[in-house]
Amino acid sequence: MNKTIYIIRHGETDLNFRGVVQGKGMNTDLNDLGRSQAEAFYRYYENVPFDHIYTSTLKRTHQTVQRFIDKNIPWTQLPGLDEIGWGVYEGVESSDAVKQAFTDMLGSWVAGQVTEKFEEGESPEEVKTRQLEAFEHILENEHARNILVCMHGRAMRILLCVLLNKPLSEMDQFPHSNTTLYKLEYDGTAFSIIEFNNTDHLTIK
């Protein structure tokens, strides 16, 4: 069955604004800008006949698509869509030491060392495993042709590699900002990108 899948990142939170890493262990709310981004996305796409909404278990994704949920579109939370676990760095204020730790870790991932992770955190390979399970569930839904997925920045980058059959080391080829849209088509066998890093909804006054 062919499917069209709209994958968006959640709206801005105060930790996003401050440059603090959240991860799956930080269950933060949208801030005022994040709520306005969510409203802009809703107004731009409110007439898309979504059959099902999938979010992570974290409330910043629920809040981003709440206006669609309020239309009584079926909604499922999947832990497989949660953000990567950044371990001991979640919620830690930015500093030169923190920035260097992330530079080193992201560099190792780009070099193909995708089983590396921070203490108490997750590796991209571990995130991939839970995402594959989540998307198996999504694709099994025969009643859903137009699907809205709201998730998180790093997890979205990993997922796009997974769906497009790219090595995880290429995840940074997928830029994102808050409420960025990646629109994909699924032909029953493979995924293709129809819209790349689309934020048109944020430019409408």
C-alpha positions in Angstrom: 0.0 0.0 0.0 1.3 3.4 -0.9 1.7 5.9 1.9 2.6 9.6 2.3 4.4 10.3 5.5 4.9 13.8 6.9 7.7 13.7 9.5 8.2 16.9 11.6 10.4 17.9 14.4 8.7 19.3 17.5 8.4 23.1 18.2 10.9 25.0 20.2 11.3 24.5 24.0 13.2 26.8 26.4 16.1 24.3 26.5 16.2 24.5 22.7 16.4 28.2 23.0 19.2 28.0 25.5 21.2 25.4 23.5 20.8 22.7 26.2 20.6 19.1 25.0 17.3 17.5 26.0 17.3 13.8 24.9 14.6 11.3 25.7 15.0 11.8 29.5 13.9 15.5 29.4 10.1 15.8 29.1 9.9 19.6 28.4 7.1 21.8 27.2 7.0 24.0 24.2 7.7 27.7 24.8 5.8 30.6 23.3 7.7 30.4 20.0 7.2 26.7 19.9 3.5 27.0 20.3 3.4 29.6 17.5 5.4 27.3 15.3 3.0 24.5 16.0 0.0 26.8 15.2 1.7 27.8 11.9 2.2 24.2 10.9 -1.4 23.4 11.7 -2.8 26.3 9.7 -0.7 25.4 6.7 -1.5 21.6 6.7 -4.9 21.5 8.4 -6.6 20.4 5.2 -4.4 17.4 4.7 -6.5 14.3 5.3 -4.3 12.6 7.9 -5.5 9.1 8.7 -3.2 8.7 11.8 -0.8 10.6 14.0 2.2 9.1 15.6 4.4 10.9 18.1 7.1 10.0 20.6 6.1 9.6 24.2 7.4 13.1 25.1 5.0 15.9 25.5 6.8 18.4 23.3 5.7 16.3 20.3 2.2 15.9 21.6 1.9 19.7 22.0 3.2 20.4 18.5 0.4 18.4 16.8 -2.3 18.9 19.5 -4.5 20.8 17.1 -4.6 17.8 14.8 -5.2 15.4 17.7 -8.1 17.7 18.7 -9.7 16.8 15.4 -10.1 13.3 16.6 -7.6 11.9 14.2 -6.3 8.5 15.6 -3.2 9.1 17.6 -0.5 6.6 18.8 2.5 7.3 21.0 5.5 5.1 20.2 8.6 5.0 22.4 10.6 4.0 19.3 10.2 7.6 18.1 11.7 9.2 21.3 14.8 11.3 21.0 18.2 9.7 21.4 19.3 9.3 25.0 22.2 11.7 25.6 22.9 10.1 29.0 24.8 12.2 31.5 24.7 15.3 29.2 20.9 15.6 29.2 19.8 19.0 30.7 23.4 20.1 31.3 24.2 23.7 30.6 26.4 24.3 27.6 30.1 24.9 28.3 33.3 24.5 26.4 33.8 21.1 27.9 30.3 20.0 26.9 30.7 21.4 23.4 33.9 19.5 23.0 32.4 16.3 24.1 29.6 16.6 21.5 32.1 17.6 18.8 34.1 14.4 19.5 31.1 12.2 19.7 29.5 13.5 16.5 32.8 13.2 14.8 33.0 9.5 15.8 29.6 8.9 14.3 30.5 10.7 11.0 33.5 8.4 10.9 31.2 5.4 11.1 31.5 4.5 14.8 27.8 4.5 15.3 27.8 2.2 18.3 29.6 4.8 20.4 27.5 6.6 23.0 27.8 8.8 26.1 27.6 7.2 29.6 24.0 6.2 30.3 23.0 7.2 26.8 22.2 5.5 23.5 24.1 5.0 20.3 22.6 5.7 16.9 22.6 1.9 16.2 20.5 1.4 19.3 18.1 4.1 18.2 17.9 2.5 14.8 16.8 -0.8 16.4 13.8 0.8 18.2 12.9 2.9 15.2 12.7 -0.1 12.9 10.2 -1.7 15.4 8.2 1.5 15.5 8.0 1.9 11.7 7.1 -1.8 11.3 4.0 -0.9 13.4 3.3 2.2 11.4 3.5 0.5 8.0 1.3 -2.4 9.2 -1.6 0.1 9.6 -3.6 -0.7 6.4 -6.1 2.1 7.1 -3.5 4.9 7.2 -2.3 6.4 3.8 -1.6 9.9 5.0 0.5 9.8 8.1 1.8 12.6 10.4 4.8 11.7 12.6 6.1 14.2 15.1 9.5 13.4 16.7 12.9 14.9 17.6 15.9 16.3 15.8 18.7 13.7 16.2 16.2 10.9 16.1 14.7 12.2 12.9 18.2 12.4 11.3 18.7 8.7 12.2 15.3 7.7 11.0 15.7 9.3 7.6 18.9 7.3 7.2 17.0 4.2 8.2 14.1 4.8 5.9 16.2 5.8 2.9 18.7 3.0 3.4 21.7 5.3 4.0 24.5 4.6 6.5 24.0 6.2 9.9 27.2 8.1 9.4 25.4 10.3 6.9 22.7 11.5 9.3 24.0 15.0 9.4 23.1 15.4 5.7 19.6 16.0 7.0 19.4 19.5 8.5 16.5 20.5 10.7 15.0 23.3 12.7 11.9 23.3 15.0 8.9 22.0 13.0 11.0 21.2 9.9 9.0 18.9 7.6 10.4 16.0 5.6 7.7 14.5 3.4 8.2 11.0 2.2 6.4 8.6 -0.2 6.3 4.9 0.4 5.5 2.7 -2.6 5.2 -0.5 -0.6 8.8 -1.3 -1.0 11.0 1.8 -0.6 10.8 5.4 0.6 11.7 8.6 -1.3 11.8 12.2 -0.2 9.2 14.5 -1.7 10.0 17.6 0.4 13.4 18.2 2.1 13.7 20.3 5.3 10.6 22.3 4.4 9.7 25.2 6.7 7.4 27.1 4.3 4.7 27.2 7.0 6.9 29.5 9.1 7.1 32.1 6.4 3.4 32.7 6.0 2.1 35.8 7.8 
